[in-house]
Amino acid sequence: MKLKHLILIVILGFLLQCKKNEDEKNLNTAIILSALLSTPSCSTGDFLNDPCEQYSGGDTTTFDSTESAFDLEAANVVDPRRSIDFQDGNANFNRTWLPTGNSSVAGLGPVFNNRSCQGCHVKDGRGRPPADGTSFSSMLIRLSISGSNPTTGGPLPMTNFGTQLNTEGILEFGTGTQIPKEGTANITYTEEPGNFPDGESYSLRKPSYTITWNVGGGATQINVSNPGQAYHPTNNPSGTYFISPRTAPMLPGLGLLEAIPESTIRSFVDASDSNGDGISGRANLVWDTTQAKSFLGRFGWKANQPNLTHQNASAFLGDIGLTTPIFPSENCATGQTVCATSPSGNGSSPEISNERLARVTFYTSLVSVPGRRGWKSEDVKKGKELFIQIGCSSCHIPRLKTGDHSIAEIANQEIRPYTDLLLHDMGDALSDHRSDFLASGNEWRTTPLWGLGLIERVNGHELLMHDGRARGIQEAILWHGGEGEQSKNNYKLLPKESRTKVLSFLKSL
């Protein structure tokens, strides 16, 4: 037995002796000592020659390439009590909610998109656009009108429909009243063919969205206050209102992203492109309802959420219709009179307590990042070198370090998320024409790439970008425009053999 393993066993024994409310400082110290002993020092080497690159999530990394790869506890959780808390949070994340009056898990709606967190984030993985174009189970449509909220700076809600299209309404228990859903959406695609300079062909699919609004009054329709308002969306709605389709992101590593110091993220900002590299990342500043002021945005496709607690509370309300202490009012937009008069709650107000919200946040903070596969392959190594050479790492920064955090397991970790968490102009072709706090229609947060190569294994698809339009990694690259245009063109100029190596590297993440 190695000395390191013996020390770990001694530390574990110490942890088991800790009583529930005793000396939290000693507990955290032991967790940190355990983490320091679990992997070698990785603070040497440049991005290309990283001695520990297989540890995508630092000491939290788990090595599992099965369908469960996105649904595991961080590897450095050594206290059984914290594992119990993790599993409790997982149970709440997976819980299927019902309308008021049915059971102890009542509180769903009145309008909603899904009945559980897991329903959108299947296996804690990535959502997708509906295969039939209409069944939106792990994808949603954001809504807004021109302008911004003078207090929060956020999007203005669409008259009668709010800021998210809720495609479901509950059937009230006892009364049999059907709460009107806000509408339905449909996606169609057109193909845009192209060719690489070496002659290889490709095709990109461009989505188009049609929304059928549930208006007209009556018990099953929304009685709009302004029937003359136009309700005929196109991809560019000319300012009447704006839509933004977004698939559910995957969960691994969220706590680690929260633990990255704000100073680190801000150090990447170059809004005026002062170094002339064509990259001008910007930070989003978003409203934190609990503190009534703006903070750096980190989560969401537009970096429109400041922290995981706020993100989870927003999703409980907007996606499932569950109130929290952060958002205590039901999700009924102006004009939805049937929704507004529907009984709320499950015997408690709000429907999600602070304690339950904290459990879910603890869980989402400690879902582990899967480790690399095949990182020693020569093709993968060459692919990483090319990835850096063609400029992808300017935004998809390979290696970062977390700072202090209340959850000791994710603090002070060297991680490899391949993101800068900043907003970048991705070009007109990807624009949703909808502002989100400081983010313009063209701007999107740099998506972390860890776990990219396991999405197909876990979720059975490889549909990428914010709306799932890309049918694989190569199509996602080819959709890059704006600040990503040069890197995309550099990729297109590579010979096919080199392009294949870049893809092999990305699939190893």
PyMOL commands that set and color helices and strands:
alter all, ss='L'
color gray80, all
select helices_A, chain A and resi 3-17+24-38+58-60+80-94+117-120+122-124+254-259+262-267+308-320+337-340+354-365+378-389+392-394+408-410+428-430+452-459+473-478+482-493+496-507
alter helices_A, ss='H'
color red, helices_A
select strands_A, chain A and resi 111-112+139-148+155-156+168-169+183-195+201-213+242-247+285-288+293-296+400-401+414-415+423-425+443-445+463-464+470-471
alter strands_A, ss='S'
color yellow, strands_A
deselect
rebuild
show_as cartoon
